[in-house]
């Protein structure tokens, strides 16, 4: 069977969902470029046949160099999977603006710059697929996640606009919204948490940390990888896919409930 797409770039490929995407797509016979800051964590991908790229998504030089290497090797990619990102939590009042700006740099602007640089080759072929791995956090919200959720909500709008801009050029844009995925959230939450020493939000912080440490059941990365493969192989992919613990159900409840009711439902999980 002739494959519609052959060459793919996966960002944030050193762990979690990104690594799972890369390994599955290699098994499916695709040419996989795997990009992340930590090349040492992608040795298994390289051994499996991936072309690994050292790339900090917030550094213009890294992004340009990665794209030039891809262009030299294959002229571009057929599929771009924008997966790089991270979750920074903490009270909005306590979070320095430079940290908030960095979160937007990773979760929005760096990804947008990479997309800009890869679009010309897709346009020249009048074909391509951009898969933006966002989060159920782009539709719902949680306490102490104002800056994180702001990036995810922004990415929803950015992706929707990009889809209607690129569709006439033969390029599809798909949003995938994971729920709770088993990718070390609790450890990442603690590592990326910001709060003042004399914060007024200590009770809320304690409740959030207690909830994270309780080990809320999460889905394996493979449930999202299945959606990535489905979108790549679809004759006409859906504009959105959602999966994972509390993913589709969270989106449904946000649609169903008035704001204040949804607020109470969310806060009941941190009491």
C-alpha positions, 0 to 999 in steps of 0.5 A: 500500500502506498503511504500518503505521508512518509517523513515526519518530525516529532518534537519533544521526543526525548520522553513520554508521548513524543518518544512513544510517537517516534517509536510507533512511526518508526515501526510503521516504516516512516522516516522519523526525525526526532527533536529534543534538547536532550540528545542523550535521552534519544539513543534508543530512538537513534538505535531504532532508526530515527534521525535525532536532532538537538533542538531547544524550541525557544532558540532560533539558531537551534530551530533553523539548524534543525530545519536546514538539516531536514531540508538537506536530508529530505527536502522537508517533512510531510508531517510535523508533530508539534509535541514539545511543551511543559507545564509550569504551575503556581499562583498567577500573582507569584509568577514572574512575568519572565517565567510566564513569557518563557512558558509561552516561548516553549508552548506557543512561539517556538512551535509557531516558528518551527511551523513557519520554517517547515511550511514552504516545503509543504506548500510546494508539494501542496500536501502536508499534515500538522498535528498539534499535541495540545491538552485537555487544558486548552478547554478546561482549567485547574487552580494555580495553572493560569499561565499553563492553561493560557498557553493551551487556550491560545494554541486552540485558537492558533490551530483553528486559524492555521487550519482554515489558512492552510486547507486551501493549500492542501495542508491539514491541521489537527489538534489532539487533546490528551487528558491525564497521561502517565508521563511523570506529571507529579515530578514535573509539577514539583520541578516547575512550580513557582510560588513566593515564600510568603504566598497567600495561596499556601492552602491551595498549593498544599491541596494541589500537591496532595492531589498530585502525590496521591497518584491519580490514575492516568492513561498510557501514552499509547492511547494518544499515539493511536490517535496520531497514527489514526490522523496520519493514515486518515483520508480526511482526518478529524479537526480534533481528537481527544483521549486519556483519563478525564480528557473527553469527559472533562471537555464534555463537562466544561461544555455542559456546566455553567461556569460557576458549577464547573468551578465548584466541580474542579475545586472539589478535587482539591479540597 
